[in-house]
Amino acid sequence: MFGVIDLPTYLAGLILIVLLPGPNSLYVLSVAARRGVRAGYTAAAGVWCGDTVLMTLSAAGVASLLQGNALLFGIVKYAGAGYLSWLAIGMLRAALQMWRTRREPAVEAAADAQDADERPFRRALVVSLFNPKAILFFVAFFVQFVSESNPVIGFVTLGVLAQLASVLYLSALIFGGSRLAAAFRRRRRLSAGATSAAGVLFLGFAVKLSLASV
């Protein structure tokens, strides 16, 4: 149906995969918590564009190429792990600065200036393209449910369902995260602790991606 093989199984797997924490969702939540709903959706738009690129590459056969070429897959995953590590180091450095200057009145203005230079769409796009969960999903899971009799409609159907699930999930994170924004602004220790936790998690994602296999 609609070029898809075993749609119920795909939907069940899609829900589980979307709900698993990953760098995409963590970054969107972080942006929404620090900068509000509008910035959260800007970051989410980067995620959706990145996922669309991965879906398109999967439909074009790049997924099969990565599966059959260990060297190419290794280059992609280590590049992604390096970028996630760079983001993690940046978060940890920002958290350390927050801890050191948490009692200074000028910290909030400095933090706002740093947020203004963040470019959430661009950063979320790159995070999405190197997201280990998304890469493994589109390389090893997504393509298994496309019918050979009607692959174009199958890819479109699966892609629309994946994006719909992502929109619903990220929207929930954005509105939940925006409620934390006021608390983060009032409590620098809370903000520093959350940023530290995000940095550690991003390091974990980098390690996970570096150990991934098709």
N, C-alpha and C positions, 0 to 999 in steps of 0.2 A: 504493500500500500504506500502510495506517494514515493515510490522508489526506495523504500526503507525495508530492511530485513529485521524482523523481530522488534517492532517498535516499543512494546512494553519493557523489554529488557534494556533497551537503550535509555528510556526515560528513567528507569530505576537507577541505572548506572550514572546518568547525568545528574540526578538529584544528589546522589552521594558524593560525586566528584565536586560539584559546585559548593556543597556545604563544608567540604574539607578546607581548613585554613590554608591559604597560600599567599604569596607575596602580593598578588593583585588585590585581593580583598583586604589584606592588612594595610596596604598603602592607601587605598581609598578610604578606609576607616580612619587612618591617621590624618589624612588631609581634611576630612569632614570634621574631625574632632578639634583640629587646630584652626581651621579657617571657615567652617560653616558649610551649608548645603550647596551653595553655588559652586564653590571650589571642589567639593566632593563630586559633584556631577561632571565637572571638568575633567577630573582624574578618571572617573568612570568612563567617560567618552574615549579617553586614551586606551583604556582596557578593551572596550568594545571594538575599537579600530584595530588594535593589536590582535585580538581573537579573530577578527574578520580576515586579516592577513594570513594568519595560521591556517584558517579554514580554506582559504583560496590556494595556498601552497599545498595543502593536503589534497585538494581536488585536482591540482595540476600534476600530482604524482611525486611531489617532493618528499612526502611521507615515506613512500616506497624506496626512494633514493636514499634517505637517511637510514632506513632499516637495512639496506643492503650495503652500505658503505660505512664501516666502523670509523674510519678516519674522519670523514665529514661530520658524522654525528658527534665524535669526540671534540672537534673544533667548535661546533655549535654549543655543546653543553659546557665546555670549559670557558668559552667566551661569556656565556650566561652566568656561570658561577662567579667569574671575575667581576662582572658588573654588579651582581647582587652583593658581593663582598664589599665593593666600593661604596654602595649605598649604605650598607651596614656600618662601615667605618665612619661615614659621615654622620649617621644617626648617633652613634656612640660618642663622637666628638662633640656634637651639639648637646647631648645629654650631660656630658662632663662640664661643658661651659655653663649649662643651667645650674648644675649643682654648685659650682664655684661662685656664681653670681646671683644665687637665688634670693639674697637679701637686698640686692641693689635695685633702686627704683627704675633705673634706665634699662633693665633687662627686657621688659616687655616690649619697649619700642624697638630694641635691637632684634628681638625675636620676630616682631612683625616685619621688619625690613628683610630679614632672612627669608621669611615665608613669601614675601613679595617676589623674590628672585627664584622661587622654586620651580616654576613652570610645570604644574601638576600634569597637564595633558601630555607633554613630551616625556616626562619621566615615567608616567603610567604606561605610555605606549611602549617604551623600551622594556620596562619591567614585564609587561604582558608578552612581548616577543621572546623573552628569555625565561619565562615562567616555567619551572620544571613540571608543574602539574599540567599546564596547558600543552606543553610540548609532548609529553607522554600521552595525554588524552587524544590529541589529534593524530599522532603518529601510530599509536598502538591500539586505540579503542574506537575512535570516531569512524575510521574507514571500514571497519568490520561490518557495519550496518548498512552500507550502501549497496543497493541491488545492482547487479551487472546489467540487468535489462533496461534500467532507466537511471543511470548514475547522476545525471545533471539534476533532475528533480530530487533525487535522494540526498545529494549534498546540500541542496537548498533547504530541503525540509529539516534535515538534521541541524544545519546551521541556524535556521530561524528558531528552532526549539532551544538550542544552546544559548543563543543570545537572549531569548525571552527569560530563561531561567536566570541568566546573569543579571538582567535588568531588575528583576524582582528582588534578587538577593542583595545586589549592591545598593539598591534603593533603601532596603531595610537597614543596611549598615550605615548609609549616609545619614538618615534621619536619627538613627541611634547615636551615631558619632557626634552629630551636631549638638546633641544635648550635653555632651561632655565638654564642649568648647568653653563654656562659661567657667566650669570648674577648673579646667586647665589654666585659664587666664588668671584665676584667683589664686591658685595653688601651684607655685613653681615646682615644689617637690613632686607633686603628682605628675606634672608635665614631664619633669626630668625622669621620673621612674618609668612612665609609659614609653618615652622615647628610648630609654635604655632597653626595655623589654623588646621593643620593635627592632632595635639594632641586633640584639641577640637572635631573635627569630629569623631575621634576614640572613645572618651568618649560617643558621641552621638550614635555610633553604638553599644557600650556596653549596653547602656540603652535600645536601641531598641531590642536587643537580649534578655535581661532579661525580657522584657515585652511580648515577642513573644509567640504565642500559635499556636498549630497545627490546 
